[in-house]
Structures are given as C-alpha cells and as structure tokens.
Amino acid sequence: MRSKHKTHFEQVPLETVRKIARVDERHGGSMPSWQKLYQEMLTESDTQKLTELVLAVEQAIFFRAQQLNGTGAGAKERAAMDQAARKMLTIKTEKLGWPGLDRVTTQQPTSGHGL
C-alpha cells in the first residue's frame, strides 16, 4: 500500500521537471539546468513558487552530481553546487521558515543520576 505522503522529488511539479529537461536539451550540457533554476530561485519572491524552485534545484543538483560522479572533471562546478546548497539552506530557513541544522539539539537527561 502506498503512503499518502509525497517523497521529496514527487513534490516538484511536473512543469518544473519538464523545464529541467528542456534546459538540458537546449544548452547541450553547456549550462546545467541546476544553474538556470538556481538563478531563477534567487529572484523568486512568491513563497509557493520559491518552495517549488528550491525542490527543483535540489533535484537538478542531485542529477548533475550523479553525472559528474566518478569523473575528474567538474571541480569548479562541484564547488559551485556546494555553495548553492549552502545558500539554499539559508533560503529554506530564513525565507521559508524550515528548521535549520542548528535547531536540531539533543535532549539532556533531567535526572540527577549523572550517568
């Protein structure tokens, strides 16, 4: 039986997925789709569209990382993807109100046993 909750990638609208594919075809790999989507995400002010773009950029970066996996090429692009991922974390926490990594804490025992 299938869960009612969508996976991370299922949340990306089909229109956005098609846009990723079109950008890749149009540029013949010279401009990876994640970069175009990333630039679009940086200027988006609508929260719903921004959320969709964040998910789409993450998906496009994941796919591009898979393409680069095992190759010596793409060191500059990998660095750019890392930088983009850090910026997206800021956007998620500051603009979209998602929990950040620093908000995850472990709870200390409250008993006085000192184990």
Beta strands, then each sheet from edge to edge (+ up, - down):
end
